[in-house]
């Protein structure tokens, strides 16, 4: 009877990992060796506030799951005792920002060993770069500003001669009125 419970628990873990690997838009893989359970609990709570999950995973199991969901390239980032901070949706920088911020502020010995973005594995350096990206809304605003700026300059350039002509004509009109 205990075997059935163990198998059921393992299958639930596999199902959960399949969902995470298949659906998560981003994950940050951390090496948690030497980190106290209380620290991991604190990190989980901080991540949960931003709707980011955190799960300690067995690398052989997660490699098998990655292969099973067709994300074979990701198996390279699963090595050693690891945990994943993962997120869904458009804001791919949030998990990286939160994990790296936590490591710095808490002076934790936890390290980032890599991650993935969709189907693409990331090195720890790429995760650091990802953490420095501004939020999606800010990036969109910058792109739109970059598109609008040349148009505004063009309108200003085209408008300048007309404004100059109007200024000259107004000056001449005042001269003529002064003569009368």
C-alpha positions as CSV (number, residue, x, y, z in Angstrom):
1,X,0.0,0.0,0.0
2,X,2.8,2.5,0.8
3,X,4.2,1.9,-2.8
4,X,0.9,3.2,-4.3
5,X,1.1,6.4,-2.2
6,X,4.8,6.9,-3.2
7,X,3.9,6.3,-6.9
8,X,1.0,8.7,-6.7
9,X,3.1,11.4,-5.1
10,X,5.8,10.9,-7.7
11,X,3.3,11.1,-10.5
12,X,1.9,14.3,-9.0
13,X,5.4,15.8,-8.9
14,X,6.0,14.7,-12.5
15,X,2.6,16.3,-13.6
16,X,3.5,19.6,-11.8
17,X,7.0,19.7,-13.4
18,X,5.5,19.0,-16.8
19,X,3.2,22.0,-16.4
20,X,6.0,24.2,-15.2
21,X,8.5,23.2,-18.0
22,X,5.9,23.3,-20.7
23,X,4.1,26.5,-19.7
24,X,6.6,28.7,-17.9
25,X,7.9,31.6,-20.0
26,X,11.0,31.9,-17.8
27,X,12.8,30.0,-15.1
28,X,15.9,30.9,-13.0
29,X,17.8,27.8,-11.8
30,X,19.6,28.2,-8.4
31,X,22.0,26.0,-6.5
32,X,20.7,26.0,-3.0
33,X,23.5,23.9,-1.3
34,X,24.2,25.2,2.2
35,X,21.1,27.5,2.3
36,X,18.9,27.1,5.4
37,X,15.3,26.0,5.0
38,X,14.2,29.2,6.7
39,X,16.0,31.2,3.9
40,X,14.3,29.2,1.2
41,X,10.9,29.8,2.9
42,X,11.6,33.5,3.1
43,X,12.5,33.5,-0.6
44,X,9.4,31.5,-1.5
45,X,7.2,34.1,0.2
46,X,8.8,37.0,-1.5
47,X,8.5,35.3,-4.9
48,X,4.9,34.3,-4.2
49,X,3.9,38.0,-3.7
50,X,4.9,38.6,-7.3
51,X,3.2,35.4,-8.6
52,X,6.5,33.6,-9.2
53,X,6.8,30.0,-8.1
54,X,9.8,28.3,-6.5
55,X,10.4,24.6,-6.5
56,X,13.2,22.4,-5.4
57,X,13.6,19.7,-8.1
58,X,15.5,16.5,-8.6
59,X,17.6,17.1,-11.7
60,X,17.3,13.6,-13.1
61,X,13.5,13.9,-12.9
62,X,13.3,17.4,-14.4
63,X,15.7,16.3,-17.2
64,X,13.3,13.5,-18.0
65,X,10.3,15.8,-17.9
66,X,12.0,18.3,-20.2
67,X,12.7,15.6,-22.7
68,X,9.1,14.4,-22.4
69,X,7.6,17.8,-23.2
70,X,10.0,18.3,-26.2
71,X,12.3,20.8,-24.6
72,X,15.5,18.7,-24.9
73,X,17.8,21.8,-25.1
74,X,16.9,22.7,-21.5
75,X,18.5,19.6,-20.0
76,X,21.9,21.3,-20.0
77,X,20.8,23.7,-17.2
78,X,19.6,21.0,-14.8
79,X,22.7,19.9,-13.0
80,X,23.4,19.4,-9.3
81,X,21.0,20.1,-6.4
82,X,18.8,22.8,-7.9
83,X,15.6,24.8,-7.4
84,X,13.7,26.8,-10.0
85,X,12.1,30.2,-9.7
86,X,9.6,30.3,-12.6
87,X,7.1,32.7,-14.0
88,X,4.4,32.8,-16.6
89,X,3.4,35.6,-19.0
90,X,5.1,38.6,-20.5
91,X,7.2,39.9,-17.6
92,X,10.1,37.5,-18.0
93,X,12.6,39.7,-16.0
94,X,10.7,39.4,-12.7
95,X,11.9,36.0,-11.5
96,X,15.5,36.9,-12.3
97,X,15.3,40.3,-10.6
98,X,13.7,38.9,-7.4
99,X,16.1,36.0,-7.0
100,X,19.2,38.1,-7.6
101,X,17.9,40.9,-5.4
102,X,17.3,38.4,-2.7
103,X,20.8,36.9,-3.0
104,X,22.4,40.3,-2.7
105,X,20.2,41.8,0.1
106,X,20.2,38.6,2.2
107,X,23.9,37.9,1.5
108,X,22.8,34.3,0.7
109,X,25.3,31.7,-0.4
110,X,22.7,30.6,-3.0
111,X,24.0,31.0,-6.6
112,X,22.2,31.3,-10.0
113,X,23.5,28.5,-12.3
114,X,21.3,29.3,-15.3
115,X,17.8,29.3,-16.4
116,X,15.6,29.2,-19.5
117,X,13.5,31.6,-21.5
118,X,10.9,29.6,-23.4
119,X,12.8,26.8,-25.1
120,X,16.2,28.6,-24.8
121,X,18.6,27.7,-22.1
122,X,20.3,30.7,-20.3
123,X,23.7,30.9,-18.6
124,X,24.0,32.6,-15.2
125,X,25.4,35.7,-17.0
126,X,22.4,35.9,-19.3
127,X,20.1,35.6,-16.2
128,X,21.9,38.6,-14.7
129,X,21.4,40.5,-18.0
130,X,17.7,39.5,-18.0
131,X,17.3,40.8,-14.4
132,X,18.4,44.3,-15.6
133,X,15.8,44.6,-18.2
134,X,13.1,47.2,-17.5
135,X,9.5,46.0,-17.3
136,X,7.6,45.3,-20.6
137,X,5.5,48.5,-20.3
138,X,8.7,50.7,-20.1
139,X,10.2,48.9,-23.1
140,X,7.1,49.5,-25.1
141,X,7.1,53.2,-24.1
142,X,10.7,53.6,-25.1
143,X,10.1,52.0,-28.5
144,X,7.1,54.2,-29.1
145,X,9.0,57.2,-28.1
146,X,11.8,56.3,-30.5
147,X,9.2,56.0,-33.3
148,X,7.5,59.3,-32.4
149,X,10.7,61.4,-32.0
150,X,11.7,61.5,-35.7
151,X,8.1,62.4,-36.7
152,X,8.0,65.3,-34.2
153,X,11.4,66.5,-35.5
154,X,10.1,66.3,-39.1
155,X,7.0,68.3,-38.2
156,X,9.1,70.9,-36.4
157,X,11.5,71.2,-39.4
158,X,8.7,71.5,-41.9
159,X,6.9,74.0,-39.6
160,X,9.9,76.3,-39.0
161,X,9.9,78.0,-42.5
162,X,6.2,78.7,-42.3
163,X,6.6,80.2,-38.9
164,X,9.4,82.3,-40.2
165,X,7.3,83.5,-43.1
166,X,4.4,84.3,-40.8
167,X,6.8,86.3,-38.5
168,X,8.1,88.3,-41.4
169,X,4.6,89.0,-42.8
170,X,3.4,90.1,-39.4
171,X,6.4,92.5,-39.1
172,X,5.7,93.9,-42.5
173,X,2.1,94.3,-41.7
174,X,3.0,96.3,-38.5
175,X,5.3,98.5,-40.6
176,X,2.5,99.3,-43.0
177,X,0.1,100.1,-40.2
178,X,2.7,102.4,-38.6
179,X,3.0,104.3,-42.0
180,X,-0.7,105.0,-42.2
